[in-house]
Amino acid sequence: MPAFVLIKIYLPIFYSLGDTRTPLFYSIISIFINLGIALALFKPLGIIGIAISTSISSWINLFLLIKGSKKYRINISTEKLYRDFFKIVFSVIIMSFYILVISDYIGYLHIILQLLI
């Protein structure tokens, strides 16, 4: 989700400079990457593989837009962006581990709540 928001921040940079071709080219690259990863991950992971491929391709699209904006000498603090990206990844890993650990207990809690109601 953060990549989609950041893409919406970077796109107006190109549009305001009259460059619509570069974001289109980056989007086409991103679409093909999304398609390739989705086809590779659909069989082993199902719908989750498609979600993962969409997320990965949107991050790639964002990094292409960041790289492309440098030719216009527009620098949005990429150092802070990378630091925040790694914080997000770290948080997702911790949250995923926590969900895996407590997922068995949530099923029992649901049954207990149904019995109480």
Secondary structure per residue as TSV (DSSP state, phi and psi in degrees):
chain	resnum	aa	ss	phi	psi
A	1	M	-	360.0	-39.9
A	2	P	H	-60.0	-34.3
A	3	A	H	-64.0	-40.3
A	4	F	H	-62.8	-40.6
A	5	V	H	-66.3	-44.3
A	6	L	H	-67.7	-32.7
A	7	I	H	-62.1	-40.4
A	8	K	H	-65.8	-22.3
A	9	I	H	-80.4	-39.9
A	10	Y	H	-79.2	-31.1
A	11	L	H	-58.7	-43.7
A	12	P	H	-61.7	-23.0
A	13	I	H	-59.7	-48.6
A	14	F	H	-68.8	-43.3
A	15	Y	H	-64.1	-38.0
A	16	S	H	-68.7	-23.9
A	17	L	T	-92.5	4.7
A	18	G	T	79.2	13.2
A	19	D	-	-103.4	96.9
A	20	T	-	-100.3	-14.6
A	21	R	H	-70.9	-42.8
A	22	T	H	-62.4	-50.2
A	23	P	H	-61.9	-33.9
A	24	L	H	-63.8	-45.4
A	25	F	H	-60.9	-44.8
A	26	Y	H	-64.6	-36.6
A	27	S	H	-67.2	-38.5
A	28	I	H	-64.8	-43.0
A	29	I	H	-58.7	-45.4
A	30	S	H	-62.8	-38.6
A	31	I	H	-63.5	-44.1
A	32	F	H	-67.2	-37.6
A	33	I	H	-64.1	-43.1
A	34	N	H	-59.8	-45.1
A	35	L	H	-62.1	-45.4
A	36	G	H	-63.6	-46.0
A	37	I	H	-67.8	-39.5
A	38	A	H	-62.3	-43.0
A	39	L	H	-65.2	-35.5
A	40	A	H	-73.2	-34.2
A	41	L	H	-97.7	-11.4
A	42	F	H	-64.8	-44.4
A	43	K	H	-65.0	-48.9
A	44	P	H	-76.3	-30.3
A	45	L	H	-115.0	-10.2
A	46	G	T	71.8	-139.9
A	47	I	H	-65.6	-27.9
A	48	I	H	-62.8	-36.1
A	49	G	H	-61.8	-37.0
A	50	I	H	-68.0	-40.8
A	51	A	H	-63.9	-41.3
A	52	I	H	-63.1	-43.3
A	53	S	H	-65.3	-37.3
A	54	T	H	-64.5	-41.4
A	55	S	H	-65.1	-46.7
A	56	I	H	-61.6	-45.1
A	57	S	H	-67.7	-31.8
A	58	S	H	-70.7	-35.2
A	59	W	H	-65.6	-39.9
A	60	I	H	-63.8	-42.7
A	61	N	H	-59.8	-42.5
A	62	L	H	-61.7	-46.6
A	63	F	H	-66.8	-31.8
A	64	L	H	-66.4	-40.8
A	65	L	H	-64.7	-39.5
A	66	I	H	-62.6	-46.4
A	67	K	H	-62.0	-42.1
A	68	G	H	-67.9	-30.7
A	69	S	H	-72.4	-18.8
A	70	K	G	-67.3	-26.7
A	71	K	G	-68.5	-21.0
A	72	Y	G	-94.0	8.8
A	73	R	T	58.9	36.3
A	74	I	-	-105.0	116.7
A	75	N	-	-119.5	109.8
A	76	I	-	-96.4	135.4
A	77	S	-	-47.6	90.8
A	78	T	H	-72.2	-25.3
A	79	E	H	-61.9	-45.4
A	80	K	H	-66.7	-36.9
A	81	L	H	-61.4	-46.2
A	82	Y	H	-63.7	-41.6
A	83	R	H	-62.9	-44.4
A	84	D	H	-66.0	-36.6
A	85	F	H	-60.5	-45.5
A	86	F	H	-69.3	-30.6
A	87	K	H	-64.6	-42.1
A	88	I	H	-64.2	-45.5
A	89	V	H	-61.5	-44.0
A	90	F	H	-61.2	-43.1
A	91	S	H	-64.2	-39.7
A	92	V	H	-65.2	-39.8
A	93	I	H	-63.3	-45.9
A	94	I	H	-63.6	-44.5
A	95	M	H	-63.5	-40.9
A	96	S	H	-63.4	-43.0
A	97	F	H	-61.9	-44.6
A	98	Y	H	-61.4	-43.1
A	99	I	H	-64.8	-40.7
A	100	L	H	-62.1	-39.2
A	101	V	H	-69.1	-43.8
A	102	I	H	-92.7	-3.0
A	103	S	H	-62.3	-34.4
A	104	D	H	-66.0	-37.0
A	105	Y	H	-74.2	-28.3
A	106	I	H	-65.8	-37.3
A	107	G	H	-60.5	-43.2
A	108	Y	H	-67.7	-38.2
A	109	L	H	-62.7	-38.7
A	110	H	H	-62.6	-42.4
A	111	I	H	-64.9	-42.6
A	112	I	H	-63.0	-42.7
A	113	L	H	-63.9	-36.6
A	114	Q	H	-66.1	-38.5
A	115	L	H	-67.1	-35.8
A	116	L	H	-71.2	-30.9
A	117	I	-	-84.1	360.0
